[in-house]
Amino acid sequence: MVVQNDVLYLAHIQVPSGTELTNSIYWEKLENEDPNSPPSDQPSSSAPTGTEQPEETPLPNGLINFSWGFKTIEAHDAETYLVENDKVKKFIDPADALVSYWGPSENEVVANLTYRFDFNGSVKSARARIATHSLNYSSNSSYSGSGFSSVWASSDGSEWTRISNNPTPSNESSLVVFDDQLPTSLMDSSQLFLKIQLQTSGTPLDSYATAQFSKASLNNDEYVFHLDANYSATSDDPGRINYNLGLNEGINYVLSNLETYNLYSASQYGSSVHSAIEQGKLMVTQSPADYDLISISEFNQNHYNLGVAEGVESVLANLKSHNLYSESEHASSVLAAIEEGKMLVTESPSEYQLIGIADFNQTMKQRVQENSFELGFSYLSELIANQATSSETKNNGIRWGVTWVTDRNASSATPYTPSWLYLEQLGWIWTNNSTFPYFYKAPSSSQAGSWLFFEEGSAPPRFYDFQAQLWMIIED
């Protein structure tokens, strides 16, 4: 329901977004839904006129057959014989915009809908089909209220007989369909009245009703209200029969040629409305931005991206709280740590198995001068052969070694024999005047060649093997 300029508009079906209030397919002024006259306890005593006359067909037995009904309250002729609608209104099912029904407009009062049928003769038999719903939402957390309904019949509008009762159900919903012959007590009359009574309690009647009459979809293909009666026409009214024959033929012609009159059946109308609704939904869901909308997935993604951006910004602005450091802080700390490490080593090299060059040179000089020849020469040889030894150290080592060897060779000792000599324990060894007391031991199949030092004056003779780093005694 919409209010504009103090005028109330009521929608009978689900309205697509943007539909103007002037569109009568969807909107109806609420004042047009009101009764033309105040409700009364009894239906109007005046006979319906014009198109409200019954539809009649002559039968072979001389009776006239009357047949009328509707499959939805939205049918164009659904109110043809309605003479009373007291405290009732039309509802659209909130769960399905194509479903509608009659229901009370107020709680705790009896609401009435009365249909009146006048016949040009006396009724001999009649059958009716009338559907009512009663609901009880006392155990439903989403809905509220309860209701009950009943159907009454009369031949004069004063004396009523209940033909259907649908009390408040013990469960949630109750559908009662009266589909039977009307009582014989109502026959032989020229009138029939059918009254539907509805009453609700604690129901939010602005949304739905818990007592419902003729609830059906626009696509419904089964009658929710129907009356089929046979009556005997008066003999003095043949024109009435011919009129009705012509009337029925005209009606049938229109119903068979709807396109000629640019008309649509209830099912076609309902199908078109349903298709239009689906098309409207598709237009919005495919292009939500055109309707100032956004999809849930895009909404969630935007919030996720916003959270990521704020998270990055928060970390960058508060590095210390996350135990992080910037690149410049890291580089500065690394350089400072390198300098600190260099200082720790250079100030205490011995803790790292190192020695300063000055200390090293002094130590080497003392070792060459004071220690045994074997240790000094071996140590110098290793230093000179090591590629990591500085050129200055190598030069000093060679100079000290040559000086020391020269001093040792000052005894003018000569080798026992020059050139190659074979000893069983050593194999082939070589020396000369300038090399003695050093010998070169030739390589064998199991050992590489190496230099030896002969200790003069030793008995038995002793040789130091620089390769194996051990003394060897030559036994007889």
C-alpha positions as CSV (number, residue, x, y, z in Angstrom):
1,M,0.0,0.0,0.0
2,V,1.2,3.5,-0.9
3,V,0.0,7.0,0.2
4,Q,0.3,9.9,-2.2
5,N,-1.4,13.3,-1.8
6,D,-3.7,11.7,0.9
7,V,-4.9,9.1,-1.6
8,L,-4.3,5.4,-0.7
9,Y,-3.2,3.0,-3.5
10,L,-3.4,-0.8,-3.1
11,A,-1.4,-3.3,-5.1
12,H,-3.2,-6.5,-6.1
13,I,0.0,-8.2,-7.5
14,Q,3.7,-7.7,-6.9
15,V,4.7,-4.3,-8.4
16,P,8.0,-3.9,-10.4
17,S,10.3,-1.2,-9.2
18,G,9.5,2.2,-10.8
19,T,5.9,1.5,-11.8
20,E,3.8,4.7,-11.8
21,L,0.7,4.9,-9.5
22,T,-1.3,5.7,-12.6
23,N,-0.7,2.2,-14.0
24,S,-4.1,0.5,-13.3
25,I,-2.8,-3.0,-14.0
26,Y,-0.9,-2.9,-10.7
27,W,-2.4,-0.1,-8.6
28,E,-6.0,0.6,-7.5
29,K,-7.3,3.4,-5.4
30,L,-8.3,2.0,-2.0
31,E,-11.5,4.0,-2.1
32,N,-12.5,1.9,-5.1
33,E,-12.3,-1.2,-3.0
34,D,-14.8,0.1,-0.4
35,P,-18.5,-1.1,-0.6
36,N,-20.9,1.3,-2.3
37,S,-23.2,1.2,0.7
38,P,-22.8,0.5,4.4
39,P,-22.9,-3.2,5.4
40,S,-26.1,-4.7,6.8
41,D,-27.2,-7.9,8.4
42,Q,-29.1,-9.0,5.4
43,P,-28.0,-8.8,1.7
44,S,-29.7,-6.4,-0.7
45,S,-33.3,-7.3,-1.6
46,S,-33.0,-5.8,-5.0
47,A,-32.2,-8.2,-7.9
48,P,-28.9,-7.9,-9.8
49,T,-29.2,-6.2,-13.1
50,G,-27.5,-6.1,-16.5
51,T,-24.5,-8.5,-16.9
52,E,-25.3,-9.8,-13.4
53,Q,-28.1,-12.0,-14.8
54,P,-27.4,-15.7,-14.6
55,E,-25.9,-17.6,-17.5
56,E,-28.6,-20.2,-18.6
57,T,-28.8,-23.1,-21.0
58,P,-32.0,-24.9,-21.9
59,L,-31.9,-28.7,-21.2
60,P,-33.8,-31.5,-23.0
61,N,-36.0,-32.1,-20.0
62,G,-37.4,-28.7,-20.1
63,L,-35.3,-27.3,-17.3
64,I,-32.8,-24.4,-17.6
65,N,-29.3,-25.0,-16.4
66,F,-27.5,-22.2,-14.7
67,S,-23.7,-22.5,-14.4
68,W,-21.4,-19.8,-13.0
69,G,-18.1,-19.5,-11.0
70,F,-14.6,-18.1,-10.9
71,K,-11.1,-19.6,-10.5
72,T,-9.6,-16.5,-8.9
73,I,-11.1,-13.5,-7.2
74,E,-9.2,-11.4,-9.8
75,A,-11.4,-12.8,-12.7
76,H,-13.3,-10.0,-14.5
77,D,-16.7,-11.4,-13.5
78,A,-15.8,-12.7,-10.0
79,E,-18.1,-10.1,-8.3
80,T,-21.0,-10.4,-10.7
81,Y,-23.4,-11.9,-8.1
82,L,-21.7,-10.4,-4.9
83,V,-24.3,-8.3,-3.1
84,E,-22.6,-8.0,0.3
85,N,-19.0,-7.6,1.3
86,D,-19.1,-6.5,5.0
87,K,-15.7,-6.0,6.8
88,V,-13.7,-7.8,4.1
89,K,-11.0,-6.9,1.7
90,K,-8.7,-8.5,-0.9
91,F,-5.3,-9.8,0.1
92,I,-2.1,-10.6,-1.9
93,D,-0.2,-13.5,-0.5
94,P,3.2,-12.1,0.8
95,A,4.9,-15.3,-0.3
96,D,3.5,-15.3,-3.9
97,A,2.4,-12.1,-5.7
98,L,0.2,-14.1,-8.1
99,V,-2.0,-15.5,-5.2
100,S,-4.9,-13.5,-3.8
101,Y,-8.0,-14.2,-1.6
102,W,-10.7,-12.5,0.4
103,G,-10.2,-12.0,4.2
104,P,-11.5,-9.9,7.1
105,S,-10.5,-6.3,7.4
106,E,-10.9,-6.3,11.2
107,N,-10.1,-8.7,14.0
108,E,-12.6,-10.1,16.4
109,V,-15.6,-9.4,14.2
110,V,-17.6,-11.5,11.7
111,A,-16.9,-10.6,8.1
112,N,-19.4,-11.5,5.4
113,L,-19.5,-12.0,1.7
114,T,-22.9,-12.9,0.2
115,Y,-23.7,-13.9,-3.3
116,R,-27.3,-13.7,-4.6
117,F,-28.7,-15.6,-7.5
118,D,-32.2,-14.9,-9.0
119,F,-33.9,-17.4,-11.3
120,N,-36.9,-16.9,-13.7
121,G,-38.6,-20.0,-12.2
122,S,-38.2,-22.4,-9.2
123,V,-34.9,-24.2,-8.5
124,K,-35.1,-28.0,-8.7
125,S,-31.5,-28.9,-7.9
126,A,-28.3,-27.1,-7.2
127,R,-24.7,-28.0,-6.5
128,A,-22.0,-25.7,-5.2
129,R,-18.2,-25.7,-4.8
130,I,-16.8,-23.2,-2.2
131,A,-13.2,-23.3,-0.7
132,T,-12.2,-21.7,2.6
133,H,-8.9,-21.7,4.6
134,S,-8.5,-21.5,8.4
135,L,-5.1,-20.9,9.9
136,N,-3.6,-21.1,13.4
137,Y,-0.1,-19.6,13.8
138,S,0.1,-20.0,17.6
139,S,3.2,-22.2,17.2
140,N,4.8,-20.3,14.3
141,S,7.6,-17.8,15.2
142,S,7.3,-16.0,11.8
143,Y,3.5,-15.4,11.7
144,S,0.8,-14.7,14.3
145,G,-2.9,-14.9,14.8
146,S,-5.7,-17.5,14.1
147,G,-9.0,-17.7,12.3
148,F,-12.0,-19.7,11.3
149,S,-14.6,-19.8,8.5
150,S,-17.9,-21.2,7.5
151,V,-20.4,-21.3,4.5
152,W,-24.1,-20.7,4.8
153,A,-27.0,-21.1,2.3
154,S,-30.5,-19.6,2.1
155,S,-33.5,-19.4,-0.2
156,D,-34.7,-16.1,1.0
157,G,-31.8,-14.3,2.7
158,S,-33.3,-14.6,6.1
159,E,-33.3,-18.3,7.1
160,W,-29.7,-19.7,6.8
161,T,-28.4,-23.3,6.8
162,R,-24.7,-23.9,7.5
163,I,-23.3,-26.2,4.7
164,S,-19.6,-26.0,5.6
165,N,-17.6,-25.4,8.7
166,N,-13.8,-24.8,9.0
167,P,-13.0,-24.0,12.7
168,T,-9.6,-22.9,14.0
169,P,-7.4,-25.9,13.3
170,S,-5.3,-27.6,16.0
171,N,-2.4,-27.7,13.5
172,E,-1.3,-24.7,11.4
173,S,-3.6,-24.9,8.3
174,S,-7.0,-26.3,7.3
175,L,-8.5,-26.2,3.8
176,V,-12.2,-27.2,3.5
177,V,-13.8,-27.4,0.1
178,F,-17.6,-27.8,0.0
179,D,-18.4,-29.6,-3.2
180,D,-21.9,-31.1,-2.9
181,Q,-25.6,-30.7,-3.6
182,L,-27.3,-27.9,-1.6
183,P,-30.0,-29.0,0.9
184,T,-33.4,-29.9,-0.5
185,S,-35.0,-27.5,1.9
186,L,-33.6,-24.7,-0.3
187,M,-35.3,-26.0,-3.5
188,D,-38.5,-24.8,-5.2
189,S,-37.5,-21.2,-4.7
190,S,-36.6,-18.5,-7.3
191,Q,-33.6,-17.3,-5.3
192,L,-30.4,-18.8,-3.8
193,F,-28.1,-17.0,-1.3
194,L,-24.6,-18.2,-0.5
195,K,-22.8,-16.5,2.4
196,I,-19.2,-16.9,3.5
197,Q,-18.3,-15.9,7.1
198,L,-14.7,-15.2,8.2
199,Q,-13.3,-14.2,11.6
200,T,-9.7,-13.6,12.7
201,S,-8.0,-12.9,16.0
202,G,-4.6,-11.4,16.7
203,T,-3.7,-11.2,13.0
204,P,-1.7,-8.4,11.3
205,L,-4.4,-7.7,8.7
206,D,-2.2,-5.2,6.8
207,S,-0.1,-8.2,5.6
208,Y,-2.3,-11.4,5.6
209,A,-5.4,-13.0,7.0
210,T,-5.9,-16.2,8.9
211,A,-9.4,-16.8,7.6
212,Q,-9.4,-16.9,3.8
213,F,-12.0,-17.4,1.0
214,S,-11.2,-18.4,-2.6
215,K,-7.5,-18.4,-2.2
216,A,-5.9,-19.1,-5.6
217,S,-3.2,-18.1,-8.1
218,L,-3.8,-16.2,-11.3
219,N,-2.7,-19.3,-13.1
220,N,-5.3,-21.5,-11.3
221,D,-7.3,-23.8,-13.5
222,E,-9.8,-25.1,-11.0
223,Y,-12.9,-23.4,-9.6
224,V,-12.7,-22.0,-6.1
225,F,-16.3,-20.9,-6.3
226,H,-18.9,-22.4,-8.5
227,L,-22.7,-22.8,-8.6
228,D,-24.5,-25.2,-10.9
229,A,-28.4,-25.1,-10.7
230,N,-31.3,-26.5,-12.7
231,Y,-34.6,-24.6,-12.5
232,S,-38.0,-24.7,-14.3
233,A,-38.7,-21.6,-16.3
234,T,-42.1,-19.9,-16.2
235,S,-44.2,-20.7,-19.2
236,D,-45.0,-17.0,-19.9
237,D,-41.4,-15.9,-20.5
238,P,-40.1,-17.5,-23.7
239,G,-38.2,-14.3,-24.5
240,R,-36.1,-14.8,-21.4
241,I,-34.9,-18.2,-22.7
242,N,-34.1,-16.8,-26.1
243,Y,-32.3,-13.9,-24.6
244,N,-30.1,-16.1,-22.5
245,L,-29.4,-18.3,-25.5
246,G,-28.2,-15.3,-27.4
247,L,-26.3,-14.0,-24.4
248,N,-24.5,-17.3,-23.9
249,E,-23.6,-17.5,-27.5
250,G,-22.2,-14.0,-27.5
251,I,-20.2,-14.7,-24.4
252,N,-18.9,-18.0,-25.8
253,Y,-17.9,-16.3,-29.0
254,V,-15.9,-13.7,-27.2
255,L,-14.2,-16.3,-24.9
256,S,-13.3,-18.3,-28.1
257,N,-11.9,-15.3,-29.9
258,L,-10.1,-13.4,-27.3
259,E,-7.4,-12.0,-29.7
260,T,-10.2,-10.4,-31.8
261,Y,-11.1,-8.3,-28.8
262,N,-7.6,-7.8,-27.6
263,L,-8.4,-9.8,-24.5
264,Y,-6.4,-12.2,-22.4
265,S,-7.6,-15.2,-20.3
266,A,-6.8,-15.3,-16.6
267,S,-4.1,-17.9,-17.3
268,Q,-2.6,-15.8,-20.1
269,Y,-2.7,-12.7,-17.9
270,G,-1.1,-14.5,-15.0
271,S,1.6,-16.0,-17.2
272,S,2.3,-12.6,-18.8
273,V,2.5,-10.9,-15.4
274,H,4.8,-13.7,-14.1
275,S,7.0,-13.4,-17.1
276,A,7.2,-9.7,-16.7
277,I,8.1,-10.0,-13.1
278,E,10.9,-12.5,-14.0
279,Q,12.1,-10.1,-16.7
280,G,12.2,-7.2,-14.3
281,K,14.1,-9.3,-11.8
282,L,16.6,-10.3,-14.5
283,M,17.1,-6.7,-15.6
284,V,18.0,-5.7,-12.0
285,T,20.1,-8.6,-11.1
286,Q,22.1,-8.4,-14.4
287,S,22.7,-4.6,-14.1
288,P,22.3,-3.8,-10.4
289,A,24.4,-0.6,-10.7
290,D,21.6,0.9,-13.0
291,Y,19.3,0.7,-10.0
292,D,21.7,2.0,-7.4
293,L,22.3,-1.6,-6.2
294,I,25.4,-3.8,-5.7
295,S,25.8,-7.5,-5.6
296,I,26.5,-9.3,-2.3
297,S,29.8,-10.8,-3.8
298,E,30.9,-7.3,-4.9
299,F,29.9,-5.8,-1.6
300,N,31.9,-8.5,0.3
301,Q,34.9,-8.0,-2.1
302,N,34.9,-4.3,-1.6
303,H,34.9,-4.7,2.2
304,Y,37.7,-7.3,1.9
305,N,39.8,-4.9,-0.2
306,L,39.2,-2.1,2.2
307,G,40.2,-4.3,5.1
308,V,43.4,-5.4,3.3
309,A,44.3,-1.7,2.6
310,E,43.7,-0.7,6.1
311,G,45.7,-3.6,7.4
312,V,48.7,-2.7,5.3
313,E,48.4,0.9,6.4
314,S,48.2,-0.1,10.0
315,V,51.3,-2.3,9.9
316,L,53.4,0.3,8.0
317,A,52.4,3.0,10.5
318,N,53.1,0.8,13.6
319,L,56.2,-1.4,12.7
320,K,57.4,-1.7,16.3
321,S,54.1,-3.1,17.5
322,H,54.5,-5.9,14.9
323,N,58.2,-6.5,15.7
324,L,59.1,-5.2,12.2
325,Y,61.8,-2.8,10.9
326,S,62.0,-0.7,7.8
327,E,64.5,-1.4,5.0
328,S,66.7,1.6,6.0
329,E,66.6,0.5,9.7
330,H,67.6,-3.0,8.6
331,A,70.4,-1.8,6.3
332,S,71.8,0.5,9.0
333,S,71.6,-2.2,11.7
334,V,73.4,-4.7,9.4
335,L,76.2,-2.3,8.7
336,A,76.6,-1.5,12.4
337,A,76.6,-5.2,13.2
338,I,79.3,-5.8,10.6
339,E,81.5,-3.1,12.1
340,E,80.9,-4.4,15.6
341,G,81.9,-8.0,14.4
342,K,85.1,-6.7,12.8
343,M,86.0,-4.8,16.0
344,L,85.3,-7.9,18.2
345,V,87.7,-10.0,16.0
346,T,90.4,-7.4,15.5
347,E,90.5,-6.5,19.2
348,S,90.6,-10.2,20.4
349,P,91.9,-12.2,17.4
350,S,93.1,-15.1,19.6
351,E,89.5,-15.8,20.6
352,Y,88.8,-16.6,17.0
353,Q,92.0,-18.6,16.3
354,L,93.7,-15.6,14.6
355,I,96.9,-13.7,15.2
356,G,98.1,-10.3,14.1
357,I,100.7,-9.9,11.4
358,A,103.2,-8.3,13.7
359,D,102.8,-11.0,16.3
360,F,102.9,-13.6,13.6
361,N,106.2,-12.3,12.2
362,Q,107.7,-12.1,15.6
363,T,106.6,-15.6,16.5
364,M,108.0,-17.0,13.3
365,K,111.3,-15.3,13.8
366,Q,111.5,-16.7,17.3
367,R,110.5,-20.2,16.2
368,V,113.1,-20.3,13.4
369,Q,115.8,-19.1,15.8
370,E,114.8,-21.0,18.9
371,N,112.9,-24.1,18.0
372,S,114.1,-27.2,16.4
373,F,114.9,-27.2,12.8
374,E,112.2,-29.7,12.0
375,L,109.3,-27.7,13.4
376,G,110.5,-24.4,12.0
377,F,111.2,-25.7,8.5
378,S,107.9,-27.6,8.4
379,Y,105.9,-24.6,9.5
380,L,107.6,-22.3,7.0
381,S,107.0,-24.8,4.2
382,E,103.3,-25.0,5.0
383,L,103.0,-21.2,5.1
384,I,104.8,-20.8,1.8
385,A,102.7,-23.5,0.1
386,N,99.4,-21.9,1.4
387,Q,97.8,-19.7,-1.2
388,A,96.1,-17.7,1.6
389,T,99.5,-16.6,3.1
390,S,100.4,-13.0,2.2
391,S,103.3,-12.3,-0.1
392,E,105.0,-10.4,2.7
393,T,104.8,-13.4,5.0
394,K,106.0,-15.8,2.3
395,N,109.0,-13.6,1.5
396,N,109.9,-13.3,5.2
397,G,109.6,-17.0,5.7
398,I,111.8,-17.8,2.7
399,R,114.4,-15.3,3.9
400,W,114.4,-16.6,7.4
401,G,114.5,-20.3,6.2
402,V,117.4,-19.7,3.8
403,T,119.3,-17.8,6.5
404,W,118.7,-20.6,9.0
405,V,119.6,-23.4,6.6
406,T,122.7,-21.5,5.6
407,D,123.7,-21.3,9.2
408,R,123.1,-25.0,9.7
409,N,125.0,-25.9,6.5
410,A,128.0,-23.8,7.7
411,S,129.6,-27.1,9.0
412,S,130.7,-27.8,5.4
413,A,129.1,-31.2,5.7
414,T,128.9,-33.2,2.5
415,P,126.7,-36.1,1.6
416,Y,127.8,-39.7,1.9
417,T,127.1,-40.0,-1.8
418,P,125.8,-37.5,-4.4
419,S,122.9,-38.1,-6.7
420,W,120.7,-41.1,-6.3
421,L,121.0,-43.6,-3.4
422,Y,118.9,-46.7,-2.6
423,L,118.0,-47.7,0.9
424,E,115.8,-50.7,1.5
425,Q,113.7,-48.9,4.1
426,L,113.3,-45.7,2.0
427,G,113.7,-46.7,-1.6
428,W,115.4,-44.3,-3.9
429,I,116.5,-41.0,-2.4
430,W,118.4,-38.1,-4.0
431,T,120.7,-35.2,-2.7
432,N,123.8,-33.2,-3.7
433,N,126.3,-30.8,-2.0
434,S,124.0,-27.8,-2.2
435,T,120.9,-29.8,-1.0
436,F,122.4,-31.9,1.8
437,P,121.3,-32.7,4.5
438,Y,117.9,-32.7,2.5
439,F,117.0,-35.7,0.5
440,Y,114.2,-36.2,-2.1
441,K,112.4,-39.5,-1.8
442,A,111.2,-40.8,-5.1
443,P,107.5,-41.7,-5.4
444,S,106.5,-45.3,-5.3
445,S,103.3,-47.2,-6.3
446,S,101.9,-46.7,-2.8
447,Q,103.4,-43.3,-1.8
448,A,103.9,-39.9,-3.3
449,G,107.3,-38.3,-3.5
450,S,108.4,-36.2,-0.5
451,W,111.4,-34.3,1.0
452,L,113.4,-35.7,3.9
453,F,115.7,-34.2,6.4
454,F,118.8,-36.2,7.6
455,E,119.9,-35.6,11.1
456,E,123.7,-35.6,11.0
457,G,125.5,-37.5,13.6
458,S,122.4,-39.6,14.5
459,A,123.0,-43.3,15.2
460,P,121.2,-45.1,13.9
461,P,120.5,-42.6,11.1
462,R,117.3,-40.6,11.4
463,F,115.2,-38.9,8.6
464,Y,112.3,-36.5,9.0
465,D,109.6,-37.0,6.3
466,F,108.0,-33.6,5.7
467,Q,105.1,-35.2,3.8
468,A,104.2,-37.7,6.6
469,Q,105.4,-35.3,9.3
470,L,107.3,-38.0,11.3
471,W,110.8,-39.3,12.0
472,M,112.1,-42.5,10.5
473,I,115.0,-44.6,11.9
474,I,117.1,-46.6,9.5
475,E,117.9,-49.9,11.2
476,D,120.7,-52.2,10.1
